[in-house]
Amino acid sequence: MTEPDDNAARLAALEADNARLRRLLDKVGLNDGLRHGLRDTVAMLRAVMHQSAETTEDIATYVTHLDGRLEALMRARTAIDAAGEVNLHTMVSDALQLHLVREGDGATISGPRILLRPKAAQLFALALYELASNAIEHGELGGSLGRVAVLWDVADGDSTGPMLTLMWKETGAAVSPPTRTGFGTRVLEKTLAYELEAHTSLAYEPDGLRCTIRLPLSARIGHVTAGTPSDFDDPLGGA
């Protein structure tokens, strides 16, 4: 069987599982809020499956990344089911720890305490997975000297209310822009823009990748709570 046939067979099996899950949700006595949340998750999973297949060149890479993406989404869903919202700091830390990068060792994580609403949390989980995975595969985070800083702050916007700015900055060595648009770039530049009104910039700098995500921190996305004060100074010396 050829790789395209393998991809098609895997997608067909996953979609059949999703169809059975949707039928099950219709039968069991879930409240409307929980049913809606699970349906959103299923829809996101289907989108991830299709777009992963479209942007992957071989079956081994497809399976590896699809598994990681689904794991990131389901971890976020588990946290949502437990508390209704997800702590951004915890989400960043978890995304890095999945790749054996720990805060205080190879990573600096800093910003005010922000709780993300369900849909925003799952989208951020996916974006953070893509950044961490890319840093391991193509950046310097997989090496002994590689480091990453994930910093965020909230400031007043002009007429949109508070604005959340999150910066992901790798350091270690220069990185080159990709030669093709992959799934991760789609998520960062298009999906976040469409779903969360976010603006993402990717800069391939002499000492590593810098990704900056800026979006309105509206009630449907999340809110700042009491906790660690903001510390948005870049420890890597960037602007």
GIDAMO-V119767 format. One line per field, one symbol per residue. psi: psi as a letter, one per 30 degrees, with the letter a starting at -180 (. if undefined). burial: + if it has 16 or more other ideal C-beta (glycine too) atoms within 10 Angstrom, else -. A space follows every 10 residues. Layout:
psi->???
burial->???
This chain:
psi->kleeeeeeee eeeeeeeeee eeeeefelik leeeeeeeee eeeeeeeeee eeefgkflee eeeeeeeeee eeeeeeeeee eefflkkeee eeeeeeffgg kkkfdgkkkk lljkkkleee eeeeeeeeee eeeeeeefag fflffklkkj kllklkldgg akkkkkkjjl kelklkklfl jaeeeeeefe eeeeeghlkk kkkjlfglkk kkkklkilef ealklkaklk igkjffgl.
burial->------+--+ +--+------ ---------- ------++-- ++-++--++- +++-++--+- -+--++-+++ -++-+++-++ ----+++++- ++++++-++- +----+++++ ++++++++++ ++++++++++ ++++++--++ +----+++++ ++++------ --++++++++ ++--+----- -++++-+++- ++--++-+-+ -+----++++ +++++-++-- ++-+-----+ -----+-+-
